[in-house]
Amino acid sequence: MRSYKIAIIGAGPSGYFAAQALQNLQSDELSFTIDMIERLPTPWGLVRSGVAPDHPKIKTVSKVFEKIATTTGFNLYGNIELGRDISIEVLKEKYDAVVLATGSALGKKLGIAGEDLPGSISAAEFVPWYNGHPDAVTLTPNLDCETAVVIGAGNVAMDVARMLALEPSELDATDTAIHAIDALRNSKIRKVVISARRGPEFAAFTSPELRDLPKLEHTNVLMQPADIAAALDRAGAEPEKEVRNNLEAMRLISELEQGKHERTMEFQFLCTPKEFRGDGKVEEVVFTTSSGEEKVIKTGLIITAIGYEADPLTGIPYEKGKVLNSDGYVSENLYVVGWAKRGPSGVIGTNKSDAADVMNLLLSNMKEPKPAVELATLVASDKVITQSHWESINAAEIAAGEPHGKPRIKAVSREELLRLGGL
Ligand code: NAP
């Protein structure tokens, strides 16, 4: 019987799917002890801090994560920060293999004038804010203006725009952070412009998300029929399936009856952001249109949702916002999965097959197992969140939400999370 010790760094979807892949490889001759190390006192990564709270179905994958976590040989070690509580070198030395599943936490920058003015933020800050991520609670997005502009034509831009354009009472039955619901309830924003630099045929939205938009009960969703007709022309007779489905969903949106509601989400295409302007804060955004003209929108809040890159860890090689790797292999006994490996693309399920491929590679490179290791003896912290601590936090949050008809009320500070965990 060979028994290997694997450290997985990061308790998001790609980390759990890597653990599941290892569990699936086990046999009478092969077993794994999996220690999952997480910086936050809570696991689930983007399923807790990224997925839009008005899309609860996507979060049901957390049931799969909990099944993985309660399988023999799996240990959660939350509230442990790499570099502070333990080093990557020690992990590489003590474990048979180390798997990075640290995602892409930083928002990409446009690199244009005015981008750093107050009032300009990244989805990488705004999304964790409304989802109650402990590092984002102090954000104060300017909701004191009539129009907000979201830059980018992907699903994150759409999530952000929806959260800004929803009637706030629609968030009552969700696990949106209470501070965000309160702020959104007082929001003066009534129009949210989603701005794409290319035409509708190149938008990165996926069609299920587009098809959900007409179901919004209190928000007008505006697309110009001429924009969609021109895109259909450009796409030709036989566009790829995704493009065809997207354009069909957009055509239906463009034909919606307009102006019924107080709140509006409006799509503009073929507008490249040129400059954010304002006196000490964002007051307007300037775009260049496809015909080379300037288009100016007055706004006090611009959210860029143009993709992510990895937040570099000391001692790990990075290139173009990802860990430098070859099919998930980094060096020696170090591997990488998920967005840290591929970049920020794909849905949660994409990580399953991706992690399975990397774990097969990991197994094929394995040599003699190293001696057993006890992570608790290696870390310089007495506030480690184990699976049972997390289960206490989880149960407390769910119980707090129950009388309010919410799936949970999230604790948003590290101190409160540790307290709920019994530490
Ligand atoms: P994304 O899908 O890659 O979209 C990024 C958008 O930003 C693209 O429209 C891109 O336009 C635009 N962009 C990039 N650089 C730009 C620039 N300099 N100026 C203007 N626009 C720029 O990324 P994402 O929205 O962050 O989503 C990440 C992944 O998570 C995606 O795979 C997404 O589907 C997934 N996700 C899924 C869901 C869901 O299933 N409900 C929800 C959220 C996220 P170009 O195409 O012109 O480069």
Residues whose N, C-alpha, C, O or C-beta is under 5 A from the ligand:
A	BS01	NAP	L110 G152 A153 G154 N155 V156 A157 R197 R198 F202 A204 A305 I306 G307 P344 S345 G346 V347
